Amino acid sequence: HACRKEPWTVDWLDTFVQPGEVLYDIGANVGAFTLIAAVGRSARVVAFEPSYANYGRLCENIQLNSCGGAVVAFPLPLAEATGMTSLLYRSVEVGQSRHSLKSDWHFGQQTSEGRIEQPMCTISLDTARVQFGWPDPAHIKLDVDGAELRVLHGAAQTLRLPALRSLMAEVRLDLWPEVRE
């Protein structure tokens, strides 16, 4: 259903992503766009999905489509720096989105009433890319439901890489001026 809901993302992948290029899929959900890039466009993909239900399905989809050699998935949220945060779930059903990444987390803190909240470690894209030796991206897809600025602040060096040719971001209108800046 994701491909029908976001035909512009499919068009962007078809237009820009070439065989052998590297895509960072930040906010991969269950992997619909990851699979289009890896299977349909013969790209290599580094996918990020912190939601445990979506990450599990993302990994299943990678295996079901035999693209484990082309895709590596990480169950962590990217942010401006290494630290602790928590993911506040809208729903824990597979494929759900619009979860929110809280600004901080402290051990022993109470969770929001009636919501599932999962403590997580964050890392900046710049730190992770260098520390783990990931290939430089030619393309970045960013769909993190309100945490775009946090991700972008931690990706300043990555965004300046000569290899980076395009970035597609799904951004709430109220955040667009700051994200564009």
N, C-alpha and C positions, 0 to 999 in steps of 0.2 A: 504493500500500500504506500510505502514511503516514496516510491518512484512516481506514483500517480499524484501524490500530494505536492511533490517538489520537482516538477518537470524542468525547471530552470537549473537545478543542480545536475540533472542528467545531461542537459544541453551543455553546461559548463564542462563537465567531464568529457563529453564527446568532442567538444571544440578544442580544449586545451591539453588534455592528458594524452601523451604519446607513449608507445611501447617502450618499456625499460625505464621510464621516468619514475621519480619517487613522489608519492602523495602522502602528506600527513593528514589523516582524517581525525580531526579533533572534535569529539562528540559523535562517535561512530554509531551509537545506538546498537542495533542488531546486525549492522554491516551491509545494508543495501547498497550504499554508495561505495563502500570499500570493495564489495564484490564486483560492481560495475567497473571500477578502476582496475582491479586485479585480473578478473576473468575477461571482461569485455574489452579492456584497453591494454592488457598485458603490462600493467604498471606494477611497481612494487609499492606496498602500502605499510605505513606505520599508523596503526589505529589506536585511539585512546577512548575508553569508555569506562567511567567509574561506577555506574549503576550495576550492582551485582547480577541482577536478573538479565539485563541487556548484555553485559559482558559474557555471561555464560552462553547466551544464544549466539552472540558474535563468534565466539570460539567454535561452537557447533557448526555455524554456517561456513566458517573457514574450512573446517574439516570436511563437511558435506560437499563442498565445491572443490576439494583437493587443491587448495591454493595456500597451504601452509608454507610453501617455499617462497611465496610472493608477499605474504602478509604476516606481520607480527603485531599482536594486540597487547595492550597494557591496560590494567584495571585501575588507573590512577587519574585523578584530576590534575590538569596543569593549572598553574597559578603564577603569581608574580614572583614567588620565592618558595624555597623549601620550608615546610612548616606543617602545622596541623589545622585541619578544617573539618567540616562535616557536610555531608550531602543530605539535604532535607528532601525526602521523597514525596512527590505528589501521589504516586501509586507505585507499588512494587510489581505490577504486572509487566510481563515481557513486552518490550516495544514502547513502553510509555516514555514520555519526555517531559520537559518543563519542570524538572527537579531544580532545586536551587542550591548553590554552593554558598554556605555561610562564610562570613568573613573571618571567624576564628572559632576555636574550640578549646575547652579546658577540661581536664580530667575531672570527673564527678559532676559536670554540668548537667542540668536537667534537659531532657529533650522537649521539643514543642509538643504541646498537648494534642493527642490524636494523630500525630504524624510520626512516621518512622524516620529516624535520623541516624546516619552511619558515620562515625568518626573515620577520617582518612588522612593520609599523609599527602601533601602536595609537593610538587617540584616544578621549577620553571622549565620551559621548553629549552631555553638556552643551556641550562645546566645539564638536563637529561641528554640532549643531543650530543654534547661534548663528552660527558662522563661515560655514556654508554656506547659511543662510537657509531651512532646512527648516521646513515647517509644523509647528505643535505637534501632538503626537499626542492622539487621543481614547482610543486603546487601545495597549497594548504586549503583544506576545507574546514571552516570554523563554525560550529553550531553548538553552542554551550549554554543556551537559554539564560542569558543575563550575566554570565561570567566572562564575557568577551574582553573587557578591559583588563581583568586579572590575567588572562592568558596572554594578551598582547603586551602587557608590561613586562612579562617574563620571557618575551620572545624578541626583544629588540635586536639582538645580534642575528638571530635567524632571519628576521625580516629584511636584513641588509645583505644577505648572502647573494652573490652574483647568480647562483644557480636558480634562485626563486623567480619564477616567471609569472605566477598568478596566485591570487588569494580570493576565495569565495567565502563570504561570511553572511550568515543569517543573523540579523541583528534587530532587536526591538527598536521601533522608531524613536523612542525617548532616549536611547543610548547612542543612536547613530552619529550625532555631532561629535561626541567624545571619541567614539571608535574611529571615525574618519580622520580626526585630528592625529 
